[in-house]
Amino acid sequence: MTIKVGIAGYGNLGKGAEKAVCAANDMTLTGIFTRRNPESVHPVSQVPVYSLDDAEKFKDEIDVMILCGGSATDLPEQTPALAALFNVVDSFDTHARIPEHFAAVDAAAKKAGTTAAISIGWDPGLFSLIRVLAGSILPDGETYTFWGKGVSQGHSDAVRRIEGVKDAKQYTVPSQAAMDAVRNNERPELSTRQKHTRECFVVAEEGADLERIENEIKTMPNYFDEYDTTVTFITEEEMAASHSGLPHGGFVLRSGKTGDKNHLIEFSLKLDSNPEFTASVLTAVARAVARMNKEGLTGAKTIFDIPASYLSEKSPEELRAHLL
């Protein structure tokens, strides 16, 4: 069957979802839904753009809606509301609030008979799945997650809010020494500061106090104060030439034992575009959500609840013949 997809939101993630859906052989993009003026949004695929307020009118024309809003304020409201109308998939990534988000979405989806996959992406998402698999296989062990090297959009925004900062990009960098210790099966106890460093590249306003800006960055609570942070001031031209992308990635490692034998499980990602890769994960899970709903599996789901075969365009027979 051809899966009819809608996209809610057209920022970096929504644009990535558009590419992923249009590249899928078993999907068709019905429309993009936005809170902006629809006439101001110009999709690459030239699909119709509608107001998000009109989404309910398309209840019978969309098999699954990919939600591309932000976790801070958009998804806590949008996912339960849209799960009352459609099968949905979101990338909610505020780890501490996942249980309450799941409960709210589960209630809405069960009442409506829809299927809603939440917290889908690479972390939470793929990394979550690897943590469960690795811990199940090697129960005597420790799991370590390292992020980067990559752009942290939230931390970059925090730096840009400082007075005198014109533009900024912040990179999270995993500690090579810490990863080496894990790979050597030392099972180290690592503090926040020992696992990652942070690199800030800042374009300052003309005449700004660079020393003050650097100090405000390095002492910022909840963002930089617990990390070794370097601040480098650069020109707008250098920012545009060298720091215009949104790369990211990371590692999940499980160091464990069976008897007196050591083992290491390692999973890594190196991404040129964080939003495009995340959108590709969302799109694969959208396929699974449509299939699960067709089988009568309703309510909220996480990556832990989705059969791997449901993610693939290939038939079960093809998977067994070529990938098993």
Backbone as CSV, one residue per row, in Angstrom:
resi,resn,N_x,N_y,N_z,CA_x,CA_y,CA_z,C_x,C_y,C_z
1,MET,0.843,-1.188,0.000,0.000,0.000,0.000,0.886,1.249,0.000
2,THR,0.352,2.327,-0.550,1.040,3.608,-0.500,0.586,4.356,0.743
3,ILE,1.543,4.791,1.555,1.244,5.471,2.815,1.164,6.968,2.551
4,LYS,0.033,7.549,2.909,-0.180,8.985,2.697,0.293,9.734,3.939
5,VAL,1.259,10.648,3.740,1.950,11.305,4.849,1.670,12.804,4.842
6,GLY,1.504,13.356,6.039,1.488,14.799,6.231,2.656,15.198,7.101
7,ILE,3.119,16.426,6.958,4.215,16.955,7.771,3.713,18.196,8.492
8,ALA,3.837,18.215,9.811,3.430,19.370,10.613,4.676,20.129,11.051
9,GLY,4.891,21.295,10.463,6.077,22.091,10.758,7.065,22.039,9.609
10,TYR,7.641,23.200,9.245,8.535,23.232,8.095,9.813,24.016,8.392
11,GLY,10.428,23.673,9.543,11.763,24.163,9.834,12.784,23.191,9.275
12,ASN,13.965,23.135,9.882,15.011,22.223,9.396,14.555,20.768,9.415
13,LEU,13.845,20.378,10.482,13.387,18.998,10.589,12.304,18.703,9.556
14,GLY,11.363,19.624,9.383,10.301,19.431,8.399,10.842,19.338,6.984
15,LYS,11.855,20.145,6.678,12.467,20.088,5.344,13.170,18.744,5.136
16,GLY,13.780,18.220,6.215,14.400,16.900,6.117,13.369,15.811,5.918
17,ALA,12.225,15.926,6.598,11.154,14.940,6.448,10.598,14.963,5.028
18,GLU,10.482,16.149,4.457,10.016,16.255,3.072,10.937,15.463,2.135
19,LYS,12.249,15.632,2.298,13.201,14.883,1.462,13.052,13.383,1.650
20,ALA,12.922,12.944,2.925,12.866,11.516,3.217,11.586,10.882,2.682
21,VAL,10.464,11.570,2.857,9.189,11.026,2.369,9.191,10.945,0.848
22,CYS,9.679,11.983,0.191,9.692,11.999,-1.276,10.642,10.940,-1.847
23,ALA,11.627,10.522,-1.047,12.568,9.491,-1.508,12.047,8.077,-1.270
24,ALA,10.986,7.936,-0.485,10.458,6.605,-0.161,9.545,6.113,-1.279
25,ASN,9.725,4.866,-1.672,8.943,4.306,-2.776,7.504,3.975,-2.387
26,ASP,7.255,3.832,-1.080,5.926,3.418,-0.636,5.163,4.538,0.058
27,MET,5.608,5.787,-0.122,4.952,6.922,0.528,4.645,8.018,-0.468
28,THR,3.614,8.781,-0.145,3.311,9.986,-0.908,3.042,11.115,0.069
29,LEU,3.535,12.300,-0.238,3.380,13.452,0.645,2.097,14.194,0.271
30,THR,1.134,14.176,1.184,-0.169,14.793,0.934,-0.117,16.300,1.104
31,GLY,0.620,16.752,2.124,0.684,18.189,2.365,1.545,18.533,3.551
32,ILE,1.881,19.810,3.647,2.646,20.346,4.772,1.734,21.308,5.524
33,PHE,1.759,21.197,6.852,0.886,22.000,7.705,1.751,22.921,8.566
34,THR,1.392,24.197,8.587,2.248,25.182,9.235,1.429,26.168,10.057
35,ARG,2.077,26.741,11.085,1.439,27.805,11.845,1.685,29.168,11.197
36,ARG,2.610,29.205,10.258,2.860,30.443,9.518,1.767,30.648,8.458
37,ASN,1.840,31.745,7.776,0.964,31.952,6.626,1.347,30.917,5.560
38,PRO,0.431,30.015,5.170,0.789,28.980,4.195,1.379,29.538,2.904
39,GLU,0.961,30.749,2.518,1.464,31.337,1.269,2.931,31.744,1.370
40,SER,3.459,31.808,2.607,4.863,32.194,2.793,5.797,30.987,2.801
41,VAL,5.238,29.784,2.735,6.032,28.550,2.784,6.107,27.953,1.387
42,HIS,7.327,27.673,0.938,7.523,27.196,-0.435,8.312,25.876,-0.428
43,PRO,7.626,24.733,-0.297,8.313,23.436,-0.241,9.063,23.127,-1.531
44,VAL,10.166,22.432,-1.383,10.952,22.018,-2.549,10.120,21.124,-3.458
45,SER,9.303,20.262,-2.852,8.505,19.295,-3.615,7.263,19.899,-4.233
46,GLN,6.970,21.149,-3.894,5.800,21.867,-4.415,4.476,21.224,-4.014
47,VAL,4.470,20.484,-2.903,3.216,19.939,-2.395,2.402,21.073,-1.777
48,PRO,1.101,20.891,-1.644,0.279,21.949,-1.049,0.667,22.228,0.402
49,VAL,0.515,23.487,0.807,0.775,23.899,2.188,-0.539,24.410,2.779
50,TYR,-0.831,23.936,3.996,-2.082,24.299,4.648,-1.799,24.854,6.040
51,SER,-2.777,25.557,6.573,-2.688,26.009,7.960,-2.838,24.815,8.890
52,LEU,-2.034,24.792,9.943,-2.148,23.709,10.918,-3.541,23.695,11.553
53,ASP,-4.169,24.831,11.615,-5.529,24.906,12.168,-6.537,24.134,11.325
54,ASP,-6.203,23.876,10.064,-7.113,23.158,9.165,-6.807,21.668,9.073
55,ALA,-5.892,21.177,9.912,-5.463,19.774,9.808,-6.628,18.806,9.940
56,GLU,-7.576,19.118,10.798,-8.693,18.196,11.044,-9.464,17.876,9.763
57,LYS,-9.470,18.791,8.814,-10.184,18.568,7.556,-9.575,17.422,6.745
58,PHE,-8.340,17.050,7.071,-7.623,16.027,6.306,-7.555,14.692,7.050
59,LYS,-8.413,14.549,8.040,-8.394,13.359,8.893,-8.462,12.060,8.095
60,ASP,-9.232,12.048,7.024,-9.415,10.815,6.240,-8.483,10.732,5.034
61,GLU,-7.599,11.721,4.889,-6.719,11.743,3.720,-5.256,11.488,4.059
62,ILE,-4.944,11.328,5.344,-3.546,11.148,5.783,-3.457,9.911,6.666
63,ASP,-2.522,9.021,6.334,-2.325,7.798,7.123,-1.472,8.053,8.360
64,VAL,-0.518,8.967,8.242,0.349,9.272,9.382,0.897,10.689,9.229
65,MET,0.943,11.414,10.341,1.450,12.786,10.360,2.805,12.787,11.077
66,ILE,3.824,13.324,10.417,5.148,13.472,11.023,5.218,14.854,11.658
67,LEU,5.440,14.890,12.967,5.422,16.156,13.697,6.846,16.692,13.839
68,CYS,7.056,17.903,13.363,8.403,18.466,13.286,8.538,19.735,14.113
69,GLY,7.752,19.863,15.169,7.870,20.998,16.072,8.941,20.772,17.118
70,GLY,9.125,21.763,17.986,10.134,21.683,19.031,9.605,21.021,20.289
71,SER,10.532,20.468,21.071,10.156,19.735,22.283,9.773,20.642,23.440
72,ALA,10.287,21.860,23.459,10.065,22.733,24.612,8.603,23.124,24.764
73,THR,7.999,23.618,23.682,6.619,24.116,23.788,5.667,23.530,22.751
74,ASP,6.171,23.115,21.587,5.285,22.638,20.511,4.717,21.249,20.776
75,LEU,5.586,20.267,20.897,5.148,18.874,20.931,4.310,18.501,22.151
76,PRO,4.575,19.058,23.347,3.705,18.698,24.473,2.231,18.996,24.208
77,GLU,1.961,20.014,23.377,0.576,20.330,23.024,0.161,19.675,21.714
78,GLN,1.036,19.720,20.716,0.667,19.268,19.373,0.490,17.755,19.280
79,THR,1.362,16.991,19.927,1.281,15.548,19.749,-0.025,14.967,20.293
80,PRO,-0.436,15.268,21.528,-1.740,14.750,21.978,-2.897,15.253,21.108
81,ALA,-2.846,16.542,20.708,-3.940,17.105,19.908,-4.036,16.422,18.548
82,LEU,-2.907,16.216,17.891,-2.927,15.602,16.564,-3.104,14.090,16.638
83,ALA,-2.694,13.472,17.749,-2.930,12.036,17.929,-4.414,11.729,18.094
84,ALA,-5.206,12.748,18.426,-6.656,12.578,18.493,-7.281,12.534,17.101
85,LEU,-6.474,12.877,16.080,-6.972,12.918,14.707,-6.256,11.947,13.775
86,PHE,-4.950,11.774,13.981,-4.120,11.025,13.046,-3.230,10.022,13.799
87,ASN,-2.698,9.052,13.055,-1.505,8.355,13.521,-0.358,9.363,13.415
88,VAL,0.523,9.397,14.421,1.574,10.415,14.433,2.913,9.820,14.860
89,VAL,3.972,10.559,14.550,5.305,10.250,15.062,5.974,11.578,15.393
90,ASP,6.608,11.656,16.584,7.297,12.891,16.968,8.707,12.607,17.449
91,SER,9.475,13.699,17.664,10.877,13.570,18.086,11.081,14.224,19.454
92,PHE,10.091,14.122,20.335,10.183,14.737,21.658,11.445,14.251,22.364
93,ASP,12.333,15.180,22.764,13.641,14.755,23.266,14.004,15.322,24.631
94,THR,13.020,15.807,25.378,13.298,16.225,26.745,13.220,14.981,27.629
95,HIS,14.365,14.347,27.867,14.398,13.009,28.477,13.608,12.938,29.782
96,ALA,13.752,13.920,30.637,13.116,13.862,31.956,11.593,13.906,31.870
97,ARG,11.069,14.431,30.765,9.618,14.578,30.648,8.979,13.532,29.743
98,ILE,9.751,12.556,29.280,9.198,11.537,28.387,8.053,10.758,29.050
99,PRO,8.154,10.342,30.315,7.031,9.589,30.904,5.708,10.351,30.882
100,GLU,5.729,11.643,31.218,4.477,12.402,31.231,3.986,12.664,29.808
101,HIS,4.913,12.883,28.877,4.528,13.070,27.477,3.888,11.788,26.942
102,PHE,4.484,10.654,27.255,3.938,9.367,26.822,2.516,9.198,27.343
103,ALA,2.307,9.498,28.615,0.984,9.310,29.227,-0.071,10.176,28.552
104,ALA,0.262,11.434,28.280,-0.695,12.340,27.642,-1.032,11.886,26.225
105,VAL,-0.017,11.476,25.472,-0.238,11.032,24.098,-0.971,9.704,24.081
106,ASP,-0.634,8.809,25.005,-1.270,7.492,25.073,-2.776,7.623,25.301
107,ALA,-3.144,8.508,26.206,-4.570,8.700,26.502,-5.315,9.205,25.270
108,ALA,-4.735,10.176,24.579,-5.387,10.738,23.390,-5.488,9.714,22.267
109,ALA,-4.398,8.971,22.049,-4.371,8.010,20.943,-5.298,6.820,21.200
110,LYS,-5.318,6.325,22.421,-6.215,5.196,22.724,-7.673,5.589,22.567
111,LYS,-8.007,6.789,23.001,-9.387,7.267,22.871,-9.793,7.372,21.402
112,ALA,-8.838,7.796,20.550,-9.133,8.002,19.129,-8.902,6.761,18.277
113,GLY,-8.249,5.740,18.836,-7.929,4.548,18.057,-6.780,4.753,17.095
114,THR,-5.897,5.698,17.439,-4.734,5.969,16.594,-3.466,5.393,17.227
115,THR,-2.383,5.428,16.453,-1.079,4.948,16.915,-0.105,6.118,16.890
116,ALA,0.615,6.319,17.988,1.473,7.495,18.122,2.846,7.089,18.636
117,ALA,3.860,7.220,17.792,5.235,6.932,18.212,5.873,8.230,18.695
118,ILE,6.397,8.210,19.922,7.005,9.420,20.488,8.506,9.228,20.691
119,SER,9.203,10.357,20.786,10.639,10.381,21.115,11.457,9.556,20.128
120,ILE,11.180,9.777,18.856,11.855,9.057,17.775,12.951,9.945,17.186
121,GLY,14.103,9.385,16.961,15.244,10.094,16.396,16.461,9.233,16.631
122,TRP,17.609,9.878,16.881,18.790,9.056,17.170,19.129,9.050,18.651
123,ASP,18.767,10.102,19.394,18.826,10.048,20.859,17.927,11.141,21.423
124,PRO,16.765,10.745,21.947,16.238,9.386,22.096,15.858,8.774,20.742
125,GLY,15.860,7.443,20.706,15.550,6.720,19.488,16.529,5.587,19.285
126,LEU,17.376,5.700,18.247,18.318,4.618,17.945,19.255,4.335,19.114
127,PHE,19.800,5.384,19.731,20.694,5.178,20.871,19.960,4.490,22.026
128,SER,18.698,4.837,22.221,17.907,4.206,23.285,17.810,2.710,23.043
129,LEU,17.537,2.343,21.793,17.409,0.931,21.443,18.721,0.188,21.668
130,ILE,19.841,0.799,21.287,21.145,0.163,21.483,21.436,-0.007,22.971
131,ARG,21.067,0.984,23.790,21.290,0.865,25.237,20.533,-0.329,25.808
132,VAL,19.287,-0.527,25.348,18.501,-1.664,25.832,19.097,-2.982,25.340
133,LEU,19.428,-3.071,24.058,20.000,-4.299,23.508,21.316,-4.660,24.205
134,ALA,22.197,-3.663,24.319,23.517,-3.930,24.890,23.420,-4.339,26.353
135,GLY,22.564,-3.657,27.114,22.409,-3.986,28.521,21.756,-5.336,28.741
136,SER,20.888,-5.731,27.823,20.239,-7.041,27.925,21.212,-8.172,27.618
137,ILE,22.096,-7.937,26.658,23.057,-8.964,26.248,24.199,-9.094,27.247
138,LEU,24.648,-7.946,27.781,25.746,-7.939,28.754,25.257,-7.303,30.058
139,PRO,24.477,-8.042,30.861,23.939,-7.454,32.098,25.016,-7.069,33.106
140,ASP,26.167,-7.766,33.089,27.282,-7.402,33.955,28.152,-6.400,33.205
141,GLY,27.823,-5.126,33.330,28.578,-4.133,32.576,28.074,-2.730,32.827
142,GLU,28.636,-1.778,32.087,28.251,-0.378,32.187,28.038,0.175,30.771
143,THR,27.039,1.029,30.629,26.749,1.672,29.346,27.162,3.140,29.408
144,TYR,27.796,3.599,28.338,28.264,4.974,28.246,27.756,5.583,26.938
145,THR,27.244,6.795,27.018,26.808,7.528,25.826,27.624,8.801,25.697
146,PHE,28.201,8.989,24.522,28.952,10.211,24.212,28.295,10.869,23.003
147,TRP,28.169,12.205,23.069,27.568,12.949,21.962,28.617,13.810,21.285
148,GLY,28.567,13.857,19.947,29.450,14.724,19.195,30.532,13.941,18.444
149,LYS,31.383,14.674,17.792,31.440,16.120,17.734,30.280,16.648,16.887
150,GLY,29.571,17.627,17.437,28.454,18.155,16.688,27.906,19.433,17.278
151,VAL,27.069,20.104,16.478,26.470,21.367,16.890,25.315,21.103,17.844
152,SER,25.365,21.745,18.993,24.228,21.754,19.914,23.436,23.015,19.649
153,GLN,22.232,22.853,19.078,21.449,24.027,18.702,20.984,24.814,19.927
154,GLY,20.626,24.101,20.999,20.171,24.775,22.213,21.277,25.588,22.858
155,HIS,22.478,25.026,22.918,23.602,25.742,23.513,24.034,26.914,22.625
156,SER,23.958,26.719,21.314,24.287,27.817,20.403,23.325,28.979,20.607
157,ASP,22.044,28.666,20.759,21.048,29.717,20.991,21.318,30.449,22.305
158,ALA,21.737,29.691,23.316,22.019,30.309,24.618,23.158,31.318,24.510
159,VAL,24.174,30.992,23.732,25.287,31.924,23.541,24.833,33.154,22.758
160,ARG,23.989,32.944,21.754,23.518,34.069,20.937,22.672,35.062,21.742
161,ARG,22.134,34.623,22.874,21.315,35.516,23.707,22.168,36.450,24.567
162,ILE,23.468,36.206,24.644,24.340,37.051,25.461,24.521,38.404,24.781
163,GLU,24.462,39.459,25.579,24.631,40.808,25.052,25.993,40.957,24.376
164,GLY,25.981,41.506,23.163,27.221,41.710,22.424,27.568,40.583,21.469
165,VAL,26.752,39.493,21.475,27.010,38.371,20.562,26.117,38.513,19.330
166,LYS,26.735,38.531,18.171,26.009,38.668,16.910,25.610,37.308,16.350
167,ASP,26.485,36.315,16.509,26.206,34.953,16.041,27.109,33.995,16.809
168,ALA,26.695,32.725,16.887,27.515,31.742,17.615,27.122,30.326,17.220
169,LYS,28.112,29.453,17.258,27.899,28.017,17.103,28.661,27.311,18.222
170,GLN,28.002,26.342,18.853,28.639,25.592,19.936,28.708,24.116,19.560
171,TYR,29.893,23.535,19.710,30.104,22.128,19.399,30.330,21.342,20.689
172,THR,29.625,20.223,20.805,29.865,19.277,21.888,30.903,18.275,21.393
173,VAL,31.951,18.054,22.190,33.073,17.205,21.763,33.307,16.109,22.803
174,PRO,33.190,14.840,22.411,33.443,13.764,23.377,34.917,13.669,23.727
175,SER,35.211,13.296,24.964,36.588,13.162,25.422,37.195,11.867,24.889
176,GLN,38.271,11.993,24.139,38.934,10.809,23.596,39.496,9.942,24.723
177,ALA,40.034,10.570,25.763,40.595,9.807,26.890,39.509,8.990,27.591
178,ALA,38.332,9.581,27.767,37.231,8.863,28.421,36.770,7.691,27.565
179,MET,36.638,7.908,26.248,36.213,6.813,25.375,37.261,5.698,25.335
180,ASP,38.527,6.070,25.329,39.588,5.059,25.336,39.526,4.210,26.605
181,ALA,39.241,4.844,27.729,39.141,4.099,28.987,37.991,3.097,28.939
182,VAL,36.871,3.494,28.342,35.727,2.583,28.202,36.089,1.430,27.269
183,ARG,36.724,1.751,26.155,37.090,0.713,25.183,38.121,-0.263,25.753
184,ASN,38.875,0.192,26.737,39.855,-0.689,27.391,39.236,-1.498,28.528
185,ASN,37.904,-1.459,28.619,37.169,-2.207,29.642,37.561,-1.815,31.068
186,GLU,37.903,-0.532,31.252,38.244,-0.053,32.592,37.000,0.300,33.413
187,ARG,35.848,0.405,32.753,34.580,0.790,33.397,34.772,2.020,34.291
188,PRO,35.224,3.109,33.735,35.497,4.296,34.559,34.210,4.951,35.069
189,GLU,34.308,5.592,36.228,33.226,6.457,36.691,33.550,7.860,36.202
190,LEU,32.705,8.377,35.318,33.019,9.628,34.622,32.076,10.746,35.040
191,SER,32.648,11.883,35.400,31.843,13.060,35.691,31.423,13.714,34.380
192,THR,30.479,14.630,34.463,30.053,15.386,33.284,31.249,16.039,32.598
193,ARG,32.122,16.661,33.388,33.285,17.352,32.841,34.249,16.386,32.149
194,GLN,34.327,15.156,32.631,35.270,14.190,32.056,34.782,13.589,30.741
195,LYS,33.475,13.631,30.484,32.927,12.972,29.292,32.953,13.857,28.043
196,HIS,32.750,15.160,28.213,32.639,16.043,27.054,33.302,17.387,27.329
197,THR,33.773,18.005,26.264,34.164,19.413,26.321,33.256,20.180,25.366
198,ARG,33.300,21.512,25.480,32.467,22.345,24.615,33.326,23.397,23.931
199,GLU,33.093,23.596,22.630,33.817,24.585,21.844,32.831,25.610,21.301
200,CYS,33.075,26.873,21.582,32.201,27.950,21.120,32.934,28.831,20.110
201,PHE,32.293,29.080,18.980,32.809,30.010,17.987,31.837,31.179,17.931
202,VAL,32.347,32.376,18.200,31.478,33.529,18.449,31.848,34.683,17.532
203,VAL,30.825,35.277,16.920,30.970,36.544,16.205,30.438,37.618,17.140
204,ALA,31.309,38.523,17.557,30.909,39.568,18.505,30.512,40.850,17.771
205,GLU,29.613,41.592,18.413,29.267,42.918,17.892,30.507,43.818,17.969
206,GLU,30.579,44.758,17.054,31.718,45.683,17.046,31.775,46.444,18.367
207,GLY,32.962,46.438,19.002,33.155,47.147,20.253,32.707,46.395,21.494
208,ALA,32.228,45.160,21.336,31.759,44.382,22.485,32.929,43.983,23.378
209,ASP,32.630,43.771,24.659,33.638,43.365,25.642,33.839,41.850,25.531
210,LEU,34.920,41.462,24.856,35.147,40.041,24.583,35.411,39.255,25.865
211,GLU,36.119,39.849,26.784,36.422,39.166,28.047,35.134,38.879,28.831
212,ARG,34.220,39.858,28.853,32.941,39.646,29.543,32.131,38.541,28.871
213,ILE,32.072,38.557,27.544,31.320,37.541,26.813,31.870,36.152,27.114
214,GLU,33.192,36.015,27.056,33.808,34.713,27.322,33.491,34.234,28.735
215,ASN,33.560,35.138,29.700,33.267,34.776,31.087,31.801,34.377,31.262
216,GLU,30.888,35.107,30.609,29.465,34.760,30.711,29.179,33.388,30.126
217,ILE,29.860,33.067,29.031,29.678,31.740,28.429,30.168,30.657,29.385
218,LYS,31.397,30.785,29.846,32.016,29.720,30.640,31.339,29.503,31.991
219,THR,30.646,30.515,32.505,30.010,30.391,33.823,28.496,30.208,33.729
220,MET,27.956,30.036,32.519,26.509,29.942,32.350,25.970,28.660,32.994
221,PRO,25.081,28.783,33.978,24.550,27.600,34.661,23.740,26.719,33.707
222,ASN,23.837,25.406,33.913,23.084,24.399,33.157,23.543,24.243,31.712
223,TYR,24.455,25.085,31.264,24.934,25.002,29.888,26.437,24.739,29.825
224,PHE,27.232,25.594,30.497,28.687,25.501,30.332,29.461,25.385,31.643
225,ASP,28.837,25.701,32.756,29.611,25.782,34.000,30.190,24.448,34.444
226,GLU,29.620,23.336,33.991,30.125,22.017,34.392,31.083,21.412,33.365
227,TYR,31.456,22.195,32.356,32.295,21.676,31.276,33.555,22.521,31.103
228,ASP,34.617,21.894,30.584,35.764,22.650,30.099,35.367,23.237,28.747
229,THR,35.330,24.558,28.661,34.804,25.245,27.482,35.861,26.171,26.900
230,THR,36.017,26.126,25.577,36.893,27.069,24.893,36.037,28.022,24.062
231,VAL,36.411,29.276,24.045,35.681,30.297,23.283,36.641,30.923,22.280
232,THR,36.257,30.874,20.997,37.085,31.448,19.935,36.265,32.505,19.199
233,PHE,36.789,33.708,19.127,36.100,34.783,18.422,36.528,34.788,16.957
234,ILE,35.544,34.814,16.058,35.822,34.741,14.626,35.003,35.814,13.892
235,THR,35.272,35.963,12.598,34.543,36.928,11.774,33.266,36.309,11.228
236,GLU,32.362,37.150,10.755,31.140,36.654,10.111,31.475,35.804,8.893
237,GLU,32.513,36.222,8.159,32.906,35.480,6.960,33.369,34.075,7.321
238,GLU,34.151,33.962,8.398,34.613,32.633,8.822,33.457,31.778,9.325
239,MET,32.505,32.412,10.005,31.329,31.671,10.470,30.576,31.080,9.276
240,ALA,30.359,31.907,8.259,29.623,31.447,7.079,30.387,30.363,6.326
241,ALA,31.699,30.499,6.273,32.502,29.560,5.491,32.723,28.231,6.198
242,SER,32.870,28.260,7.523,33.304,27.056,8.238,32.285,26.475,9.223
243,HIS,31.228,27.219,9.533,30.320,26.762,10.591,28.852,26.925,10.217
244,SER,28.520,26.745,8.949,27.141,26.961,8.503,26.281,25.705,8.609
245,GLY,26.899,24.527,8.777,26.147,23.271,8.794,25.640,22.894,10.176
246,LEU,24.949,21.756,10.241,24.436,21.221,11.501,24.855,19.762,11.668
247,PRO,26.180,19.510,11.695,26.645,18.130,11.871,26.443,17.669,13.311
248,HIS,26.384,16.367,13.500,26.349,15.813,14.864,26.682,14.328,14.787
249,GLY,26.474,13.643,15.892,26.764,12.220,15.958,27.039,11.816,17.386
250,GLY,27.612,10.636,17.542,27.925,10.181,18.883,28.159,8.695,18.950
251,PHE,28.291,8.207,20.187,28.663,6.814,20.437,27.868,6.266,21.618
252,VAL,27.443,5.013,21.499,26.958,4.259,22.657,27.903,3.073,22.821
253,LEU,28.471,2.923,24.024,29.381,1.814,24.302,28.892,1.059,25.526
254,ARG,28.969,-0.259,25.452,28.659,-1.116,26.598,29.875,-1.988,26.861
255,SER,30.487,-1.769,28.012,31.629,-2.574,28.435,31.113,-3.595,29.443
256,GLY,31.283,-4.887,29.122,30.714,-5.900,30.000,31.519,-7.184,30.041
257,LYS,31.087,-8.070,30.921,31.783,-9.348,31.124,30.820,-10.519,31.052
258,THR,31.338,-11.647,30.578,30.695,-12.946,30.777,31.749,-13.822,31.440
259,GLY,31.539,-14.155,32.719,32.585,-14.864,33.455,33.805,-13.971,33.584
260,ASP,34.972,-14.461,33.107,36.192,-13.657,33.189,36.594,-13.076,31.840
261,LYS,35.661,-13.068,30.886,35.933,-12.550,29.536,35.288,-11.180,29.362
262,ASN,36.083,-10.229,28.809,35.590,-8.877,28.561,35.017,-8.752,27.151
263,HIS,33.996,-7.912,27.015,33.366,-7.661,25.716,33.033,-6.183,25.605
264,LEU,33.013,-5.685,24.371,32.643,-4.304,24.127,31.653,-4.242,22.971
265,ILE,30.516,-3.609,23.218,29.549,-3.319,22.160,29.658,-1.824,21.867
266,GLU,29.785,-1.469,20.590,29.908,-0.061,20.237,29.041,0.257,19.026
267,PHE,28.293,1.353,19.130,27.446,1.839,18.046,27.753,3.315,17.878
268,SER,27.975,3.760,16.645,28.337,5.167,16.451,27.629,5.751,15.237
269,LEU,27.472,7.068,15.262,26.900,7.813,14.149,27.778,9.024,13.863
270,LYS,27.954,9.333,12.597,28.625,10.566,12.178,27.732,11.207,11.126
271,LEU,27.124,12.337,11.471,26.060,12.901,10.663,26.447,14.259,10.084
272,ASP,26.329,14.416,8.783,26.536,15.728,8.160,25.403,16.683,8.516
273,SER,24.188,16.145,8.695,23.040,16.982,9.020,22.198,16.285,10.080
274,ASN,22.238,16.813,11.279,21.429,16.273,12.372,19.941,16.247,12.004
275,PRO,19.345,17.377,11.537,17.909,17.345,11.250,17.529,16.413,10.108
276,GLU,18.346,16.319,9.076,17.992,15.427,7.965,18.059,13.961,8.389
277,PHE,19.050,13.605,9.199,19.116,12.219,9.661,17.951,11.904,10.596
278,THR,17.670,12.826,11.540,16.552,12.621,12.452,15.253,12.465,11.674
279,ALA,15.067,13.263,10.631,13.867,13.165,9.807,13.776,11.818,9.102
280,SER,14.918,11.261,8.730,14.916,9.948,8.082,14.482,8.854,9.054
281,VAL,14.881,8.992,10.329,14.422,8.041,11.343,12.910,8.191,11.547
282,LEU,12.446,9.431,11.646,11.012,9.679,11.803,10.215,9.064,10.650
283,THR,10.736,9.167,9.446,10.024,8.675,8.266,9.943,7.156,8.262
284,ALA,11.023,6.489,8.636,10.984,5.027,8.729,9.977,4.582,9.780
285,VAL,9.934,5.295,10.910,8.992,4.942,11.972,7.558,5.289,11.563
286,ALA,7.383,6.323,10.744,6.044,6.629,10.220,5.487,5.436,9.446
287,ARG,6.343,4.779,8.691,5.934,3.567,7.971,5.464,2.499,8.962
288,ALA,6.231,2.313,10.024,5.879,1.313,11.034,4.568,1.653,11.725
289,VAL,4.377,2.934,12.024,3.157,3.374,12.705,1.923,3.070,11.855
290,ALA,2.001,3.355,10.555,0.872,3.071,9.669,0.561,1.578,9.655
291,ARG,1.600,0.749,9.630,1.398,-0.702,9.623,0.825,-1.198,10.944
292,MET,1.335,-0.679,12.039,0.861,-1.102,13.354,-0.605,-0.735,13.556
293,ASN,-0.976,0.466,13.105,-2.366,0.876,13.254,-3.295,-0.005,12.433
294,LYS,-2.847,-0.384,11.266,-3.655,-1.253,10.412,-3.907,-2.600,11.082
295,GLU,-2.979,-3.015,11.942,-3.120,-4.275,12.672,-3.862,-4.102,13.993
296,GLY,-4.300,-2.868,14.287,-5.077,-2.639,15.493,-4.262,-2.321,16.733
297,LEU,-2.973,-2.000,16.562,-2.118,-1.655,17.696,-2.197,-0.150,17.929
298,THR,-2.940,0.275,18.922,-3.185,1.697,19.141,-2.522,2.181,20.431
299,GLY,-2.543,3.501,20.625,-1.926,4.106,21.797,-0.532,4.605,21.492
300,ALA,0.141,5.121,22.515,1.510,5.627,22.355,2.502,4.475,22.303
301,LYS,3.533,4.646,21.500,4.598,3.655,21.350,5.941,4.377,21.391
302,THR,6.982,3.637,21.783,8.342,4.149,21.673,9.132,3.223,20.759
303,ILE,10.378,3.550,20.538,11.228,2.726,19.681,11.319,1.292,20.200
304,PHE,11.107,1.116,21.501,11.182,-0.224,22.084,10.026,-1.123,21.647
305,ASP,8.949,-0.541,21.171,7.729,-1.293,20.865,7.564,-1.620,19.388
306,ILE,8.526,-1.210,18.544,8.346,-1.299,17.098,9.173,-2.445,16.515
307,PRO,8.538,-3.421,15.857,9.301,-4.497,15.205,10.194,-3.922,14.106
308,ALA,11.418,-4.388,14.049,12.370,-3.848,13.081,11.878,-4.019,11.645
309,SER,11.191,-5.103,11.358,10.739,-5.346,9.986,9.718,-4.315,9.527
310,TYR,9.004,-3.683,10.474,7.985,-2.706,10.116,8.605,-1.384,9.642
311,LEU,9.901,-1.191,9.905,10.587,0.033,9.499,10.970,0.030,8.024
312,SER,11.044,-1.144,7.440,11.629,-1.302,6.109,10.585,-1.302,5.000
313,GLU,10.972,-0.746,3.854,10.144,-0.854,2.647,10.062,-2.302,2.166
314,LYS,11.067,-3.110,2.497,11.142,-4.473,1.980,10.116,-5.374,2.657
315,SER,9.675,-6.386,1.952,8.732,-7.361,2.506,9.458,-8.283,3.477
316,PRO,8.724,-8.947,4.369,9.372,-9.923,5.259,10.154,-10.984,4.502
317,GLU,9.635,-11.410,3.341,10.329,-12.420,2.541,11.665,-11.885,2.033
318,GLU,11.668,-10.625,1.566,12.914,-10.001,1.083,13.914,-9.844,2.217
319,LEU,13.434,-9.443,3.385,14.332,-9.273,4.527,14.985,-10.591,4.908
320,ARG,14.194,-11.650,4.948,14.755,-12.972,5.310,15.757,-13.462,4.289
321,ALA,15.466,-13.201,3.016,16.327,-13.700,1.941,17.644,-12.934,1.828
322,HIS,17.617,-11.631,2.116,18.783,-10.794,1.804,19.477,-10.153,2.993
323,LEU,18.784,-9.978,4.111,19.381,-9.248,5.225,19.513,-10.046,6.509
324,LEU,18.882,-11.205,6.579,18.966,-11.990,7.811,20.280,-12.733,7.915
